Amino acid sequence: MQFLGRHVLAEVYGCRFEVLNDVHMVEDIMVNAALEAGAEVREFVFHKFSPQGVSGVVVISESHLAIHTWPELGYAAVDVFTCGETVNPWDACNYLSEHFGAEYVNASEVQRGVMNRQDERQVVNI
């Protein structure tokens, strides 16, 4: 089996409120996490909610990083999706968890675009 990409889904707990609620800090950490992983940043957009919370995405040549924060809970939901073999999504996940001041991270990796050479043309309708 071959696959097209690696998608890390991270539940990040115990983060600092002041970081998760600051759109500029979240943006900076997410962009730098992408760079730390060796990705090529193309674009990014982040939004600050009222009274709290930040959502955003960093588009990279290799796919994307996305985040949604709940500062009042010290929680962030993070996706790091990379394609190819040169960018490690775990490097980005570890970087942002450290810079958010996370106490605990529950993360898993999903292989995206799994290709079975014997059955590449199979289509499944759900």
N, C-alpha and C positions, 0 to 999 in steps of 0.2 A: 504494500500500500504506500501511496505517496499522498502528501497533503500540501495545500497552498499556503497556509498560514497558521500562526499560533496566536490564540486569543486567551489572555489571562484575565479572569474575572476576579476582582479583589474586593473584599469587604474589609474596610480599614476602620478600626475602632480605637477609641481613647485618644483621638487627635486634639490638638489645641484649638479652642474656639476661635481665638484671634487670628489664627492662620486660615482655618476653613471658612471664615466669614469675610476675608479680605480678597476681593476679586483679583487685585494685582499680585498678591502673594501666591494665590492658587495658580494663576496664569504663569507666573515666573517658574514655579516649581514644576508644573506640567511640561512646559517647553524645555526646561533644563533636564527633566527626566527623559524626554525623547532624545535629546542630544547625548545624554549620558549613555543611552543604549546604542548609540551609533546611528540613529535615524536622521533623515534629511527632512527638516521642518519646512512645510509649504505654506500653511496658513493656520491661524488660530482665532477662535472667538470665544469670549467668556461673558457671562451675564451675572450680575449681582441681584438677588431677590430681596424683597423687603417683607418682613423685618430682618431676615437672615437667610443665608445660603447662597451658593455659587454653583452654576453649571457651565460646562465648557467642553470644547473639543480642540485638539491639536491634530491637524491633518498632516500626515507625513507621507513621503513618497512610498513608504512601505505599508501604509494603511492609516491607523489613527490611535489616539489616546482620548478617552472621554471620562468626565467626572461629574458627579452630582454630590453636593455636600449638605449635611444637616449639622451645622455647627453646634446647635443647642444639645445635640446628642453626641458630639465628638465623633461623628461617623461620616465616612465618604464611601460611595460606590464608584469603583474605578474599572474601566475596561482598557486594556492595552492589547491591540491587535496589530501584529506585524506579519508581513509576508517576506519570503526569501529567507536566506540563511545567514545574513550578515548582522541582523538586529535581534538582540535577545530581549523579549518583553519583560523578563524577570529583572533585568538590570534597571529598567524604567520603574517597575513596581517597587523594587527595593529602595530606589532613590526617593521616590515620592513618599513612601511610608516613613522613611527616616526624617524627611524634611517637614512632614505634617506632625511629627512627634507621636506617631502611633504607638499605642501600648500593645496592640494585638492585630494581626492580619490573618484573615482566612481567605486563601486564594487557591484557585484551581486553573488548570490549563485545558483548553479545548482545541483540538486540531480542526481547522476549518478547511473546507474544500477537499475532503478526503477523496482521493481518486483511486479506484480499483481498476487496474489496467485491463482486466478481463471483462469488465462490465461498465466501461466509461459512458456509454450512451443510455444507460438505464435512467428513466425519469419516474419519480414517485410523486403521485398526487396525494395531497393530504386534505 
